[in-house]
Amino acid sequence: MLESADQIIGLLKIGALLADADLSSTNAESIGVSKLVTKLSSAGAETRTLQNGAEGQVKILAMTTYIATGIVVTPASFASTSIAFDSVLKTWIGIFLNGKWRTLGGTATVT
């Protein structure tokens, strides 16, 4: 099956985003907001916090390495309680509005 040029360009753009991403691999680490994407790596049951963003800022979290139980992220200011990543390729996309992170989409479990 042949892919259209738009599909290939879309994949290249995603690859470029991931290539310039931060890596968060330490339990109890604070996830920074200086880059659009943060790749999460887990060696077991871990908890991280997500720093506050600037008004209107978008943030993407992507689980890229999964060993055991997964990661629970608790943003400093969040409209919900937590974001749970329990397998590779789980994602969360959020926007910082009115002083809180709000979920736009993704496949991670938001509670």
C-alpha positions as CSV (number, residue, x, y, z in Angstrom):
1,M,0.0,0.0,0.0
2,L,1.4,3.4,-0.9
3,E,1.3,6.3,1.5
4,S,0.4,9.8,0.3
5,A,2.9,12.6,0.5
6,D,0.8,14.2,3.2
7,Q,1.0,11.1,5.4
8,I,4.8,10.9,5.0
9,I,5.3,14.6,5.7
10,G,3.1,14.2,8.8
11,L,5.3,11.3,10.1
12,L,8.5,13.4,9.4
13,K,7.0,16.3,11.4
14,I,6.2,14.0,14.3
15,G,9.7,12.5,14.2
16,A,11.2,16.0,14.3
17,L,9.1,16.8,17.4
18,L,10.2,13.7,19.2
19,A,13.9,14.2,18.2
20,D,13.8,17.7,19.9
21,A,12.0,16.4,23.0
22,D,13.0,16.4,26.6
23,L,13.5,13.0,28.3
24,S,12.0,12.4,31.8
25,S,13.4,9.2,33.2
26,T,13.7,9.8,37.0
27,N,11.2,8.9,39.6
28,A,9.8,12.0,41.5
29,E,11.2,14.2,38.8
30,S,9.6,17.5,37.9
31,I,8.7,17.6,34.1
32,G,9.8,20.9,32.5
33,V,7.8,22.9,30.1
34,S,10.6,24.5,28.0
35,K,10.0,22.1,25.1
36,L,6.7,21.1,23.5
37,V,7.3,17.3,23.9
38,T,8.6,15.3,26.8
39,K,9.3,11.6,26.3
40,L,8.6,9.5,29.5
41,S,10.7,6.5,30.4
42,S,9.7,4.2,33.3
43,A,11.5,1.4,35.1
44,G,8.6,0.7,37.4
45,A,5.8,2.4,39.4
46,E,6.8,6.1,39.4
47,T,5.3,9.5,40.0
48,R,6.3,12.7,38.3
49,T,5.0,16.3,38.5
50,L,4.4,18.6,35.6
51,Q,5.5,22.2,36.1
52,N,3.0,25.1,35.5
53,G,3.1,26.5,32.0
54,A,2.6,29.9,30.4
55,E,-1.0,31.0,29.6
56,G,-2.0,29.2,26.3
57,Q,1.0,26.9,26.3
58,V,0.5,23.4,24.8
59,K,2.4,20.4,26.2
60,I,2.7,16.8,24.9
61,L,3.7,13.9,27.1
62,A,4.6,10.5,25.4
63,M,5.5,7.2,27.0
64,T,8.4,5.9,25.0
65,T,9.9,3.2,27.4
66,Y,7.8,1.0,29.6
67,I,9.2,-1.6,31.9
68,A,6.7,-2.5,34.5
69,T,3.8,-0.6,36.3
70,G,4.0,2.8,34.6
71,I,4.0,6.5,35.5
72,V,1.5,8.7,37.2
73,V,1.9,12.4,36.4
74,T,0.4,15.0,38.8
75,P,0.6,18.5,37.3
76,A,1.2,21.3,39.8
77,S,-2.0,22.9,38.8
78,F,-4.5,20.6,37.0
79,A,-8.2,20.7,36.3
80,S,-8.3,16.9,37.0
81,T,-6.3,14.8,39.5
82,S,-3.7,12.8,37.5
83,I,-2.5,11.4,34.2
84,A,-1.6,7.7,34.1
85,F,0.7,6.1,31.5
86,D,0.5,2.3,31.6
87,S,2.0,1.3,28.3
88,V,4.3,2.4,25.5
89,L,2.9,5.0,23.1
90,K,0.3,6.4,25.6
91,T,0.1,10.2,25.1
92,W,-1.3,13.2,26.8
93,I,-1.8,16.6,25.1
94,G,-2.7,19.5,27.3
95,I,-3.0,23.3,27.4
96,F,-2.4,25.7,30.2
97,L,-5.4,28.0,30.6
98,N,-6.5,30.1,33.5
99,G,-3.8,28.8,35.8
100,K,-4.4,25.1,35.2
101,W,-3.4,22.3,32.8
102,R,-6.4,21.1,30.9
103,T,-6.6,18.0,28.7
104,L,-7.0,18.4,25.0
105,G,-6.6,14.7,24.1
106,G,-4.4,11.7,24.1
107,T,-4.5,8.0,25.1
108,A,-3.3,8.2,28.7
109,T,-5.9,7.8,31.5
110,V,-6.9,11.1,33.0
111,T,-8.7,11.1,36.4
